[in-house]
Amino acid sequence: MSRLLAMKGLLEANGIPAVIQGDNMARMFTPLLVKPGLWVYLDSQAGEARALLEDPDYEVVERVDVAAFHAAGEESEEGRSMLNRALLKMGFYALLILIAMFLLIQLLRWLATG
């Protein structure tokens, strides 16, 4: 794992945003099935990432601002999170309305037969 962290650090220090996948709680439950791996976010940087990992002195041409890249990702995560909460609330209210309608129909049926 420390090797992956060092490789990720090298990539990001040279303007290539990266992430270590497979290093989460699921790994605790399936340690033999899930092996962590290093992934580059931008497909266009994959070749340069390989070159840099093979030769730490390689000069990356397509550098990006890694901090800005991750900040933009966090902003989009916040937006998705807000959307998810709104959709959950709408689903909850729709469920409440359906239950109320079902109960109302049952009450009307009971009153009609009684």
C-alpha positions, 0 to 999 in steps of 0.5 A: 500500500505504501508503494501505491501511495508513493506512486500516487504522490509522484503522479500528483506532484507532476500534475497527474490527478490519481486515485487508489481504488479498492482500498476501502471497507470492502477490502476488509471483507474480501482481502483476496478478491479486491486488490488496490490499484492506482488509477489516473483520472484523465485518460489523456494522461495515462501514457504520461503516467506510465512514462513517469512511473517508469522514469521519475525524471520524465517531464510531464507535458499535459500537467493539470492543477491537481488541487483545483481538479480535486476541488472541482470533483468535491463541488460536483459531489456536493451537488450530487449529494444535494440532488440525492437528498432532494430525490429521497425527500420527493420519494418519501413524500410520494410514498406518504401520498400513496399510502394516504390514498390507499387508506382513503380508498379502503375507508371509502370501500368500508363506508360503502359496504357498511 
